[in-house]
Amino acid sequence: MARDLAIDLGTANTLVYAKGRGIVLNEPSVIALNSRTQEVLAVGHEAWQMIGRTPGYVVALRPLRQGAITDFDITERMIRLLLARCGVSRMNRSRVLICVPSAITAVERRAVKEACRQAGASAAYLIEQPLAAAIGAGLEVNEPMGNMIVDVGGGTSETAVVSLGGLVALQAIRCGGFDMDSAIQAYVRRVHQVAIGERTAEEIKMAIGFTGRADPGSHEGAEVRGREVMTGMPKTVLLSADEVRQAVEDPVGQVMKAALDCLAEAPPELAQDVMMEGIHLLGGGALLRGLARRLSDETSVPVHMVDMPLECVVLGAGRCLDSLDDMRRISAMADV
């Protein structure tokens, strides 16, 4: 029999959880195409390695931006290839539970479900990422107690207060790790007159990225190699951690504001629970140094990093597979 699957279809990475087996796939949400023939050349890690390094007729791209499908056909082809790696075929069609950002529209939700069906799923259900994240973090989501989740992803950031199996307060913004990468690219180009690629900006963010306000300025730095804008010649500049902090201040500030707005929106009783239990931080963007401390300083609430910040959402969805038949009563999930 086909195994039920849970998919965290993220802007940065796609993770697949198979019932009874755990996480069976974790690949970047990237596909490489021959623009002349539309032939798929690579998907996942292999395609990610091609970003910024391909000849003109080869395009390595992310078909999802800010949590939404930007190219339906390419997304469907990418999902089909990833599901095939998990054993899904015409003779072995699985039911699929898909984690989606709460910020996407009804049209975008239908597009996600239709893409999964076209890719080979026998039925598709949706669950909102903050709820799946709370389950994956081991929180008692069905109890009358407030739990606050801050999920900083690649294309979206979501802050939610969960109680009694639902989202009581929610703030979702289309801003995440990729916006931080773009901000670093823009800063290096504006200040140092050097153009760098998307992958280089991400490496800088992970190596010397820093968001703290209370900490003294770090003398840590990194050599950045790129192309000088004026001459087009290769050039190396030294970028400090303080400069990276300045570069990412705007997207980080948006995440902080969303968390504060969510706390302000929560009922007083649940806000009191959050003060006692703390905020649970997850997502790839949560790995940025100093972000947990910055969030704690801004909200005056303790912040806890979950054990598996990158896999937390798909693990939560995987736990829901055991009761997939009962999930239709939740409004965020619908069979197609």
Helices and strands as residue ranges (DSSP letters): E 5-9, E 13-18, E 22-28, E 31-34, E 39-43, H 45-48, E 58-61, E 64-65, E 68-69, H 72-85, E 95-100, H 106-118, E 123-128, H 129-136, E 147-152, E 157-163, E 166-173, H 177-192, E 194-195, H 198-208, E 221-228, E 234-240, H 241-247, H 249-265, H 268-277, E 279-282, G 284-287, H 291-299, E 303-305, H 312-320, G 321-329
